[in-house]
């Protein structure tokens, strides 16, 4: 059997795209089926895969003065987040805790989920480690890493010629 090889819109080959989509759809079917019976497989799957069920979304933006990283951490308190910089690797660690309680005439349900997460982000330029700043506002962690004077001057513009 030969699997079709598709191309992404930027022209890059994606030989396993169909398999990934099949895996995603199969998980969704199982999740929907068991959720209908009152079970959630996400915590079980996280333990089986050895990962946390939560991975924060991160944006990295670089300009000539700095590298700015924004991480979405909804529902997480500032005190539960740790940021560290070692060489050219920035690490964001934390713990997400949620409690959900439902009480009605004949039903009492309490769910608690806890999970540690971390993201390690390679920094694309040499930064001034003494002047790194981090702020947390409305569930968004923003880290500003100013570039060193040497890194600011290292960028070299390359002329593009037509053939």
C-alpha positions in Angstrom: 0.0 0.0 0.0 1.3 3.4 -0.9 0.4 6.4 1.1 -0.2 9.7 -0.7 2.4 12.4 -0.1 0.8 15.8 0.2 2.5 19.2 0.0 1.9 21.9 2.5 0.9 25.3 1.1 4.5 26.5 1.3 5.6 23.5 -0.8 7.1 21.4 2.0 6.4 17.6 1.8 4.1 16.2 4.5 4.3 12.4 4.1 2.7 11.6 7.5 -0.1 14.2 7.5 -2.8 11.7 6.8 -1.7 9.4 9.6 -1.6 12.3 12.1 -5.1 13.4 11.0 -6.3 9.8 11.4 -4.8 9.6 14.9 -6.3 12.9 15.9 -9.8 11.9 14.6 -9.6 8.5 16.3 -8.7 10.2 19.7 -11.6 12.5 19.2 -14.0 9.6 18.6 -12.8 7.8 21.8 -12.9 11.1 23.8 -16.5 11.8 22.6 -17.6 8.3 23.3 -16.2 8.1 26.8 -17.2 11.6 27.7 -20.8 10.6 26.9 -20.5 8.0 29.7 -19.0 10.5 32.1 -15.3 9.7 31.7 -12.5 12.0 30.4 -9.5 10.3 28.9 -7.2 13.4 28.7 -5.6 12.9 32.2 -5.1 9.2 31.5 -3.5 9.9 28.1 -1.2 12.5 29.7 0.1 10.0 32.2 0.5 7.3 29.4 2.4 9.7 27.2 4.5 11.1 30.0 3.5 14.7 29.3 1.3 17.2 31.0 -2.2 17.8 29.6 -1.4 21.5 29.2 1.2 23.1 27.1 1.2 26.9 26.9 1.1 28.6 23.5 4.1 30.8 23.0 4.9 33.6 20.5 8.5 34.7 19.9 9.2 38.0 18.2 12.6 39.4 17.4 13.5 42.9 16.3 16.8 44.7 16.1 16.7 45.7 19.8 15.2 42.7 21.7 13.6 39.3 21.7 10.0 39.3 23.1 8.3 36.1 24.2 4.6 36.0 25.1 3.1 32.9 26.7 -0.6 32.3 27.2 -1.3 31.0 30.7 -5.0 31.3 31.3 -6.2 30.3 34.7 -2.7 30.3 36.2 -1.6 32.6 39.0 1.6 34.6 38.8 3.0 32.8 41.9 2.7 29.4 40.1 5.0 30.5 37.2 8.8 30.3 37.2 11.0 31.7 34.4 14.7 31.0 34.0 17.4 31.7 31.4 20.4 29.5 31.0 22.7 30.4 28.1 20.5 30.6 25.0 17.6 28.6 26.5 14.6 30.3 28.2 12.5 27.9 30.4 9.0 28.6 31.6 7.7 26.2 34.3 4.5 26.2 36.2 1.6 24.4 37.6 -2.0 24.6 36.6 -4.7 23.8 39.2 -8.4 23.8 38.5 -11.3 22.8 40.7 -14.8 22.4 39.3 -17.8 21.9 41.6 -21.4 21.2 40.6 -24.2 20.7 43.0 -27.9 20.3 42.3 -30.8 18.5 43.9 -29.6 14.9 43.3 -26.0 15.5 42.0 -22.8 16.5 43.6 -19.7 16.5 41.4 -16.2 17.8 42.2 -13.3 17.6 39.8 -9.8 18.7 40.5 -7.0 18.7 38.0 -3.4 19.5 38.6 -0.6 19.4 36.2 2.9 20.7 35.8 4.0 22.2 32.5 7.2 23.6 31.0 8.3 25.1 27.7 12.0 25.5 26.7 12.5 28.1 24.1 15.9 28.6 22.3 16.8 32.3 22.1 17.9 33.3 18.6 20.3 36.0 19.6 22.8 36.9 22.4 20.9 38.8 25.1 21.8 41.0 28.0 20.9 38.6 30.9 21.1 41.3 33.6 18.3 43.3 32.0 15.7 40.6 31.2 12.2 41.6 32.4 9.1 39.5 32.8 5.5 40.7 33.4 2.3 38.9 33.9 -1.1 40.5 33.0 -4.5 38.9 32.4 -3.1 35.4 31.9 -0.3 36.5 29.5 3.3 36.2 30.5 5.6 38.6 28.6 9.3 38.3 28.7 11.6 41.0 27.2 15.2 40.0 26.5 17.2 43.0 25.3 20.0 42.1 22.9 23.6 42.8 23.7 25.4 45.6 21.8 27.4 42.9 19.8 24.2 41.1 18.8 22.6 44.3 17.6 25.4 45.0 15.2 25.8 41.3 14.0 22.9 41.4 11.7 24.0 41.8 8.1 21.7 42.6 5.3 22.2 40.4 2.2 21.3 41.7 -1.2 18.9 39.5 -3.2 19.7 39.4 -6.9 17.5 38.2 -9.7 18.7 35.8 -12.2 
